Amino acid sequence: MLSEKEKKVLQLIDENRGEVVRCLSKLISFKTVSPPLGGKAEDDEYIKLQDFVCKFLEGMNFDIDSWEIDASKLKSFPGSGVRPDKDLSNMPVVVGKLKGGGQGKSLLLNGHIDVVPATQIDSWTHDPFKGEVADNKIFGRGACDMKGGVAAMLEAVKFIHAAGIKLNGDLTVETVPEEESSEMGTLACCQKGYTADAAIIPEPTNMDVLVAMRGGTGGEITVYGRAGHAEMTQPHWREGGAVNAISKAVKILQGLEELKEDWRTRPDKKHKFLDPDTITPTMIKGGEWSVTYPEKVEITFDAMFIPKTEKLWEEIEEKIKSVAATDSWMKEHPPTLKTGWVYGTEISEDEPIVKAGIEAVKELGIEPKLVGWGTLSDAIHLVNYSKIPTISIGLNNSRIHGNNEYADIDELMTLTKVLALAIMRWCGCE
């Protein structure tokens, strides 16, 4: 049942629908595309967006901390995903801290401001970086993932403040870059010591409550051959003949499919909320000339795994070795494996923040489910590194990373209300 204070805040949100919409449109208008590993942020769009956030939070008496991340100085450890050579200049982090009355639990709201590129621009019906409104929708890259969530959490805090409500517990708001690539933005906040009794990341979840996510890993397998003229009969390789690296790579690819199928049915790969481990070849490169035996093939792959998985790399390496052992050439010229990984995470269904999230959603007439994600988010560091129980609640996720991405305005308003309720109930009100 809603309290009078809660009713007042929800009424303010309803009465100021246009402000919530304008906030998201404004965030979309900043072209904060996540740069590739060897790239750098375009112009100063990240800085402009974070200046907007700073002013927004300063207007509610938040203490602001903002800095640029030096990836080479982040603590790196197994599963961290740190890329020390990545240039994160012009991509500041913003952390706002609002001191509570001292008698409530503390809460951290976290949202990433980077977005994936907007591809195939001709197929977009609206400019992906203008935040245009049509048919009760706000169009643009990041509308769902996850500038919609950022707008909702900022506006939820604003209307709590506008209602004159003082929170008992401390409230921390983080807007971070780099989630789409490495999660180093949130890791930087964790390593700087920002923490709380619980956290909410309004990633798109279809208004369900996210409690688990698989870890992610990527790697490259190099399969070797021996160059030679493709139109001339070749002797056996032991007599100096050419070896086709593509043909050998086919055997490795078949081995990866066998490994994926094994994981799909193994009992130790079962999880209540997550699919089993997977490994998927995503890119392949090989060959130098149309009439030359290729001497090298590089297979890039993506793998996802449930949090309890151990020795993933050992299994992948063992599969490659077992395939190579069946081939006389690869047995003596084994493929090589390069890997890197980022841990997954999960929290108990019994965590108080899980119950708080469920109850807040139910107040808006929605029956949420507990769910898991096949991919990962910044929650991995909040849970694993900072030991903060973290959930996600957010917009529809069927449109993320796609063309004509949009946020439904009614959904956005609902999310804003859910977050406002969760904040007030978790932190307590004076």
Secondary structure, DSSP 8 states (H G I E B T S, - for coil): ---HHHHHHHHHHHHTHHHHHHHHHHHHHS--B---TT----TTHHHHHHHHHHHHHHTTT-EEEEE---GGGS---TTB---TT---TT--EEEEEE---SSS--EEEEEE--B-----GGG-SS-TTT--EETTEEESTTTTTTHHHHHHHHHHHHHHHHTT--BSS-EEEEEES-TTTT-HHHHHHHHTT---SEEEE----TT-EEEEE-EEEEEEEEEE-B--BTTS----GGGT--B-HHHHHHHHHHHHHHHHHHHHH-GGG--SSS---EEEEEEEEE-SSTTB---EEEEEEEEEE-TT---HHHHHHHHHHHHHTTSHHHHHS--EEEEEEE--EE--TT-HHHHHHHHHHHTTT----EEEESS--THHHHHHTT---EEE--S--TTTTSTT-EEEHHHHHHHHHHHHHHHHHHH-B-
